[in-house]
Every structure is written in C-alpha cells, then in structure tokens.
Amino acid sequence: MGDSPHYDVIIIGTGAGGGTLAHRLAPSGKRVLLLERGGWLPRERDNWESTAVFVKGKYRAPEFWFDKHGNEFPPEVNYYVGGNTKFYGAALFRLRPEDFGEIRHHGGVSPAWPLRYEDLEPYYTQAEHLYRVHGRHGEDPGEGPASAQYAYPPVEHEPRIQQLSDDLEKKGLHPFHLPIGVDLVQDADGRAVPSSVCIRCNRVDGFPCLVRGKSDAQVICVEPALEHPGVEMLTDAHVVRLETDTAGRSVTAVVVRLADGSETRFSADVVVVSCGAVNSAALLLASANDRHPRGLANSSDVVGRHYMRHNNLALMAVSKEPNPTQFQKTLALHDWYLGADDWDFPLGGIQMLGKSDAEQIHGEAPRWAGAVTPDMPFEVLAHHAVDFWLCGEDLPTADNRVTLDADGAIHLSLDEKNNIEGLKRLRHKLQSMLGHLGMHEHHLLPHSIYLHKGMPIGATAHQAGTVRFGTDPATSALDVNCKAHELDNLYVVDTSFFPSIGAVNPSLTAIANALRVGDHLLSRLN
C-alpha cells in the first residue's frame, strides 16, 4: 500500500459495480483503493470442468447463510477479483423503459424508479461498448431507444439455434440475438477467427473463462484501472464495518480484516460500498453505532429490506434432432415480457442457457429419475438437449430481507411464491410450442443445477434491492446519485440500489449506473 492510509475514494468490492466505478475514476489521477474480500481466481483446468464448477461448487464461497426458519444453506456467491461476473453468463440486457415506471403485476406492484430510462440510456450505450457487448439494436420490437448501435455484431446462431429462431418466427414471434459480452471476432460463417480471444466454446455460462474471452469486471475494468498510478488494490481484505465521526455524518474509517486475522483501518473522502445486495446490506447493518442504532443509512428501516432475486426457471428440452451446438447462448425472446393476448400482466423473458453436458446431466440424475425414457443414456440426452432460462420479475416486499443475528451471521428471509403466476404461464407458453420447435413435447425438465440444486433461496446470482434509492429519505436509503441520505460521503454502487428488478439480468444496469455515479463523483471530487 501507499505511504498514507487516506485516499480520495475507497471502493469495497470489485464486481460489476465496484470494478466498473474504479475504471471510470482511474484516469482522473485521484487516489483510489479497491478492497476485495477474495483473491485472484486461480487459472486452472477446473475452471472449465462441469463437475468442479456445478456439481461440487468448487469456487463458491465456503460459507453458509440462514433462511427464515434458521436452516443453513450455501449461497451462490463467489469472492474473487471481478466478483460474481467471473461466473456470470455475460448476458447484458437493458431494462425496458416501462421497467422504470410503475408496473402492475398479478402478484402486486413493481414500483417506479426515481430516474427515467432516458437518464440512464447514454450510460447503457457506454456500458455496452466498454463490456464488448455483441448484439443488434432493433431486433427486439419492445426494447427502448438506443443512441448508438452495439459496437460489435451479434454472435451468430449455430445451425440448431438458427432453426429454433426460424421456427419461432414462423409462430409470429420476435426472437432476437441475445446481447452478450465476449471478446469474439467471427468469420463469415460465425466461427472464431484464429486471432479471436473468445473461442466460441460451451463454457461461457456459469464458468470462469480460462482464455479471458468473457467480459468480466476483472478483465474489462479492474486490471486496466490498476495500470493507473493512483489506483491500488488489496485482496483478501474483508471489510467488517464502517466507522463514523461523532456526529454520524461521515464515514471516517473502513475496518478491514486481513487474511491473517488482523485488522487495519483505511480512510477516504468518499467510501463506496459494492459488495452485492446481501453483503452490502449486511455491512451497513453491522456498522450500527450510537448515531445509527439500526445500521448506517437506515433511519428509514429499509436497509436489508425489499430483497429481490428474480423468479427463474432453468429448463432443458429434448430435441428430436441432435443439438451439436457449442455456443448456445445466442437467442432471446421477449414477446410476453409485459403481457400476452390471454393475460394482462407481465410474464417475463426467455433466453438460451449455456449448453448442458453429460456431467451436468449426471448431476441431475436423482432429480430426473423416471422423467426420460430409460433407453436414452445421459450422453445421448446431453447431445439432444436444448437449454432455456425463463426469467420473471420478483417484486420488492419489505419482509424479503437481510438481517444479522447476534453472531453477525446473515439471515435471508424470502417468500418463494412471490409473483410466480406469470412465470408459470411463461413455462406453459414454451411447453405448448415444443412440438412446433422440433422437440419432444413432454420432456421439459427442470435444470436445477443452474439454480443451486433446486434451492430457490440459494440462487442469489441475480440479487438486488436491500439499499434502494429514491427521493424520499423516509422510504429509501440512498438519493438519486446513490449517496446515503444520512451520510455525506457514503455511496452504494451495486444492485442494492434497485427499487425493482425487471425481468432481465441486472448486470448491465449495475454497470451503467456505476458509470453514471462515477461521473457524479468525478464532478464532486473536482
């Protein structure tokens, strides 16, 4: 570390929010300290081994949280430089304009944001270009306006997925190329050219990328930021609490537990929390003091509340013809995002998952017992598998919340039946089309290995809420710039600030917002 423990900005967490913010601040010459709870993800063959990654969960954090009944469960979190982006599928969607307003669902109301789509749109474009998103604006008729086209063309469908796209269009639907962040250069046939970093393999979804071809926060933002002389990073640095001045108006110390168990302190003009929705809330709650008895930024009692994680289904259909696709994650369908001809409420979206393999299917074997014909070996089933991800909106409710017990352990309360009718109907839409899509009509299998072995509460990859932003300090923890209402120098820049989550992956919105808050901080610091 430098000679002085005081910095212009301390950023806690290096994922989509914190890593991107560091990238935006790095060229300014300001002294920036990144604190990362984990270390560098080891580059090894197990990065691409299904058994290690999915079945054994080798890279998941070795910790347990507790549900509302006091039962422990392993959360789907990874503590490494780059955060959970090391393992995400790099599906980088914009929220729709409607998502920023109030939307009525069958199960309740999705609240409006304190800013509009138009306010975030320039940053969406910057985020797409920074994270090398491949796609084509204009294919999805329901998407919002874009000020610039994607900088990279869409990843081309392989033949079986192209056939799926064609069959969906014959049904009058509007499939489009899934926007995905990869460092890929394609030839005329869609294959990776020899100089391409991404090799178009079947390891993009849920695996860390051995060849650095996926646009994760480490590769795109953290490493380039560290090239600037004012930016430093400390790994294996677990921030355990924040301390304030006697008036309770400013954070004066960031208390860090190091790998050897010792504690040290750092200070900064601005402190940014970006630990993920659950851990950011937990840190603020753990930092309670006389001036903030319920936790920092929590006079409104919203910190930890309104947790969201999407209503998801990972499903595997069985194609009548073989599906030799390698890079399957290239197609999405949002025709029923806001409703359907037989349903007045939003259903959500459908997108492709990474291609399943025999090891993953073996891991599902007990759950699928009797669900498929006994004369189809797992290896054959894997060769015919077509994998879908169905995503419906989870609604923010006050009782879906993060709390800490007397020992500081995280408790996560979750209503797993919150607004699930739309997702059920979305599954029925897909099920009813299987025959028209060249698939066995009665084989739509739960691919729960993508959902933490079928435990909805453990599937925390899309976590959001818990430290929501807004204009009213009585009902929100942060202002529109993601600064705590009650503290002059505390910001939260991850998915915690979301008042609602929409029905698409939250990563691009977190990235775009980090760029927006970065511009605000640059103006403040200057």
ROKE-604933 format. One record per residue (C-alpha): x, y, z. Coordinates in steps of 0.1 Angstrom, whole numbers, padded with zeros to 4 digits, always signed. Layout:
# ROKE-604933
XYZ ...
# end
This chain:
# ROKE-604933
+0000+0000+0000 +0010+0036-0003 +0026+0057+0025 -0007+0071+0036 -0038+0051+0046 -0061+0080+0034 -0075+0080-0001 -0098+0101-0023 -0121+0071-0028 -0123+0036-0013 -0143+0011-0032 -0154-0021-0014 -0159-0048-0039 -0146-0053-0075 -0176-0067-0094 -0199-0051-0119 -0205-0021-0097 -0172-0015-0079 -0149-0027-0107 -0167-0005-0133 -0166+0025-0110 -0129+0021-0105 -0124+0020-0142 -0143+0053-0146 -0123+0070-0118 -0089+0057-0127 -0078+0082-0153 -0086+0111-0130 -0054+0109-0111 -0073+0105-0078 -0061+0081-0052 -0084+0051-0053 -0082+0020-0031 -0100-0012-0041 -0107-0036-0013 -0116-0071-0024 -0128-0098+0000 -0113-0126-0020 -0082-0131-0041 -0075-0137-0078 -0094-0166-0092 -0068-0194-0100 -0065-0202-0136 -0067-0240-0138 -0083-0268-0157 -0111-0270-0132 -0123-0236-0144 -0139-0254-0173 -0149-0287-0155 -0186-0291-0150 -0182-0314-0121 -0159-0290-0103 -0179-0259-0111 -0215-0270-0109 -0217-0303-0091 -0191-0298-0064 -0193-0259-0063 -0155-0256-0060 -0154-0219-0064 -0184-0209-0043 -0177-0191-0011 -0172-0216+0018 -0199-0201+0039 -0235-0206+0049 -0264-0182+0054 -0297-0190+0072 -0332-0189+0059 -0362-0175+0079 -0366-0208+0097 -0330-0209+0108 -0319-0235+0084 -0285-0230+0068 -0279-0230+0031 -0248-0223+0008 -0254-0191-0012 -0244-0188-0048 -0217-0162-0042 -0181-0160-0053 -0154-0139-0036 -0128-0131-0062 -0114-0101-0081 -0142-0094-0105 -0169-0106-0081 -0197-0127-0095 -0190-0115-0130 -0163-0142-0131 -0191-0167-0132 -0220-0149-0149 -0232-0157-0184 -0224-0122-0196 -0259-0117-0208 -0260-0079-0208 -0296-0066-0213 -0310-0032-0208 -0341-0028-0187 -0370-0016-0208 -0384+0020-0205 -0415+0005-0189 -0394-0010-0161 -0385+0025-0148 -0422+0032-0142 -0448+0016-0121 -0460-0018-0135 -0489-0038-0122 -0483-0075-0119 -0506-0103-0110 -0489-0105-0076 -0486-0068-0068 -0469-0036-0080 -0434-0031-0093 -0425+0005-0082 -0412+0033-0103 -0376+0044-0102 -0366+0080-0093 -0350+0084-0128 -0361+0075-0163 -0348+0052-0190 -0337+0083-0208 -0315+0093-0179 -0296+0060-0180 -0296+0055-0217 -0263+0072-0225 -0247+0051-0198 -0263+0019-0212 -0245+0027-0245 -0212+0034-0228 -0216+0001-0208 -0223-0019-0239 -0193-0006-0256 -0170-0009-0226 -0180-0046-0220 -0178-0055-0256 -0214-0065-0259 -0223-0082-0291 -0259-0076-0303 -0281-0057-0327 -0305-0030-0315 -0338-0030-0333 -0344-0068-0334 -0365-0068-0302 -0395-0046-0310 -0401-0039-0273 -0367-0026-0264 -0361+0011-0256 -0344+0035-0280 -0306+0033-0283 -0284+0063-0290 -0259+0041-0307 -0257+0006-0322 -0238-0021-0304 -0201-0017-0312 -0199-0055-0320 -0222-0075-0343 -0243-0103-0327 -0229-0137-0320 -0242-0158-0349 -0265-0187-0342 -0252-0222-0348 -0275-0242-0371 -0298-0258-0345 -0304-0224-0327 -0309-0207-0361 -0336-0233-0368 -0351-0226-0334 -0351-0189-0343 -0367-0196-0377 -0394-0218-0361 -0402-0191-0335 -0406-0165-0363 -0430-0189-0381 -0451-0187-0350 -0453-0149-0354 -0429-0143-0326 -0398-0120-0325 -0367-0138-0313 -0336-0117-0313 -0298-0121-0308 -0290-0122-0271 -0267-0093-0261 -0236-0110-0247 -0202-0096-0236 -0174-0116-0252 -0141-0108-0269 -0151-0126-0301 -0141-0120-0338 -0162-0141-0362 -0156-0151-0398 -0184-0151-0424 -0197-0184-0410 -0198-0172-0374 -0167-0192-0363 -0140-0176-0342 -0111-0164-0363 -0076-0176-0353 -0069-0142-0336 -0101-0141-0316 -0097-0143-0278 -0131-0160-0274 -0131-0194-0290 -0169-0199-0291 -0168-0229-0267 -0196-0243-0245 -0181-0229-0212 -0194-0193-0212 -0224-0197-0189 -0215-0202-0152 -0178-0210-0158 -0149-0186-0154 -0131-0181-0187 -0097-0196-0189 -0088-0177-0221 -0101-0143-0208 -0127-0142-0236 -0156-0133-0214 -0163-0096-0204 -0160-0099-0167 -0152-0069-0144 -0116-0082-0137 -0106-0083-0174 -0126-0053-0186 -0122-0029-0157 -0101-0038-0127 -0068-0047-0145 -0069-0016-0168 -0077+0006-0137 -0047-0008-0118 -0024+0004-0146 -0030+0040-0134 -0006+0051-0107 -0033+0064-0084 -0052+0031-0082 -0043+0003-0057 -0060-0029-0047 -0058-0050-0015 -0071-0086-0019 -0082-0110+0009 -0094-0078+0026 -0128-0084+0043 -0144-0052+0053 -0162-0059+0086 -0176-0025+0095 -0176+0012+0087 -0170+0038+0115 -0183+0074+0115 -0175+0106+0132 -0192+0115+0165 -0219+0134+0146 -0226+0104+0125 -0225+0124+0093 -0193+0110+0076 -0176+0076+0074 -0142+0081+0090 -0127+0046+0089 -0131+0014+0069 -0122-0015+0091 -0106-0044+0073 -0099-0080+0084 -0069-0093+0066 -0061-0129+0057 -0040-0135+0088 -0070-0124+0110 -0055-0090+0119 -0075-0058+0115 -0064-0025+0099 -0081+0008+0090 -0083+0030+0059 -0100+0063+0054 -0111+0083+0023 -0130+0114+0013 -0156+0091-0003 -0164+0055+0006 -0183+0033-0018 -0199+0000-0008 -0203-0025-0037 -0204-0060-0021 -0235-0073-0037 -0271-0067-0024 -0269-0091+0005 -0234-0083+0017 -0237-0046+0012 -0268-0045+0034 -0251-0068+0059 -0221-0044+0061 -0243-0014+0067 -0263-0033+0094 -0230-0045+0111 -0218-0008+0112 -0246+0003+0137 -0234+0028+0163 -0250+0053+0187 -0259+0077+0159 -0271+0050+0137 -0285+0024+0160 -0303+0004+0132 -0272+0005+0109 -0257+0031+0086 -0281+0048+0062 -0310+0031+0079 -0332+0056+0097 -0359+0046+0072 -0355+0009+0082 -0353-0001+0046 -0317-0014+0046 -0318-0051+0041 -0355-0050+0030 -0370-0054-0005 -0346-0081-0015 -0352-0094-0050 -0336-0122-0070 -0359-0129-0100 -0383-0157-0104 -0362-0181-0126 -0366-0215-0142 -0338-0233-0159 -0353-0259-0182 -0339-0285-0206 -0359-0296-0237 -0350-0326-0257 -0346-0320-0294 -0358-0347-0319 -0327-0340-0339 -0292-0338-0323 -0281-0304-0310 -0244-0302-0316 -0243-0265-0306 -0213-0254-0286 -0220-0217-0280 -0258-0219-0274 -0263-0186-0255 -0272-0165-0286 -0311-0162-0286 -0337-0145-0265 -0375-0139-0267 -0394-0111-0250 -0428-0112-0268 -0445-0118-0234 -0423-0095-0213 -0452-0072-0205 -0482-0094-0211 -0499-0117-0236 -0531-0120-0255 -0546-0142-0228 -0530-0125-0198 -0530-0088-0188 -0499-0090-0166 -0462-0094-0174 -0449-0129-0179 -0412-0123-0184 -0385-0133-0209 -0369-0165-0223 -0333-0168-0232 -0309-0196-0240 -0286-0211-0214 -0251-0224-0220 -0251-0259-0235 -0255-0286-0209 -0232-0316-0210 -0232-0352-0197 -0215-0343-0164 -0242-0317-0156 -0270-0342-0166 -0254-0369-0144 -0255-0344-0116 -0293-0341-0121 -0298-0378-0123 -0316-0383-0090 -0340-0354-0097 -0348-0367-0132 -0353-0404-0123 -0381-0417-0144 -0386-0384-0163 -0369-0396-0195 -0370-0428-0215 -0347-0454-0199 -0333-0463-0233 -0317-0428-0237 -0283-0427-0220 -0272-0395-0204 -0246-0389-0231 -0273-0392-0258 -0296-0370-0238 -0270-0343-0235 -0264-0344-0273 -0301-0337-0278 -0305-0311-0250 -0317-0275-0257 -0314-0254-0226 -0337-0224-0217 -0337-0198-0190 -0371-0183-0180 -0370-0151-0161 -0399-0134-0144 -0400-0103-0121 -0397-0107-0084 -0415-0080-0065 -0399-0060-0037 -0416-0067-0004 -0405-0054+0030 -0404-0089+0045 -0380-0102+0019 -0350-0091+0038 -0314-0095+0051 -0308-0094+0088 -0279-0103+0111 -0280-0124+0143 -0261-0118+0174 -0231-0136+0160 -0231-0115+0128 -0244-0144+0106 -0265-0135+0076 -0302-0144+0077 -0322-0142+0044 -0360-0142+0046 -0377-0149+0012 -0412-0156+0000 -0405-0181-0027 -0441-0177-0041 -0439-0140-0047 -0455-0132-0081 -0449-0166-0096 -0481-0169-0117 -0465-0151-0147 -0435-0174-0147 -0459-0204-0146 -0477-0191-0177 -0443-0184-0194 -0434-0220-0189 -0467-0231-0203 -0461-0209-0234 -0428-0226-0240 -0442-0261-0233 -0470-0256-0257 -0446-0248-0285 -0422-0276-0281 -0437-0297-0309 -0435-0268-0333 -0399-0263-0324 -0387-0298-0332 -0386-0310-0296 -0403-0338-0276 -0435-0323-0263 -0434-0340-0229 -0398-0335-0220 -0392-0301-0204 -0370-0309-0175 -0360-0287-0145 -0324-0279-0150 -0319-0271-0113 -0281-0274-0114 -0282-0238-0127 -0304-0229-0097 -0282-0241-0069 -0296-0276-0068 -0332-0266-0068 -0330-0243-0038 -0345-0210-0048 -0332-0192-0018 -0297-0203-0026 -0299-0189-0062 -0285-0155-0053 -0268-0147-0086 -0294-0120-0096 -0296-0105-0061 -0309-0069-0059 -0326-0044-0037 -0318-0040+0001 -0304-0005-0001 -0329+0012-0025 -0325+0047-0039 -0352+0073-0040 -0361+0109-0034 -0378+0104+0000 -0354+0097+0029 -0384+0081+0047 -0387+0053+0022 -0352+0050+0007 -0317+0047+0019 -0299+0065-0010 -0305+0096-0030 -0306+0095-0068 -0268+0096-0070 -0267+0065-0048 -0253+0086-0018 -0267+0077+0016 -0293+0103+0026 -0278+0104+0061 -0241+0105+0054 -0221+0129+0034 -0195+0106+0019 -0211+0071+0017 -0223+0056-0016 -0236+0022-0026 -0230+0012-0062 -0240-0024-0069 -0275-0039-0075 -0286-0029-0040 -0299+0004-0052 -0326-0012-0075 -0362-0003-0064 -0374-0030-0088 -0356-0057-0108 -0374-0061-0141 -0372-0094-0159 -0337-0093-0174 -0302-0100-0159 -0293-0070-0137 -0256-0067-0146 -0257-0041-0174 -0279-0018-0154 -0254-0021-0125 -0225-0013-0149 -0243+0016-0165 -0252+0031-0131 -0216+0027-0119 -0206+0048-0149 -0233+0074-0140 -0223+0076-0104 -0186+0077-0114 -0193+0109-0134 -0211+0124-0104 -0181+0115-0081 -0156+0130-0106 -0176+0162-0105 -0177+0161-0067 -0140+0154-0063 -0130+0181-0087 
# end
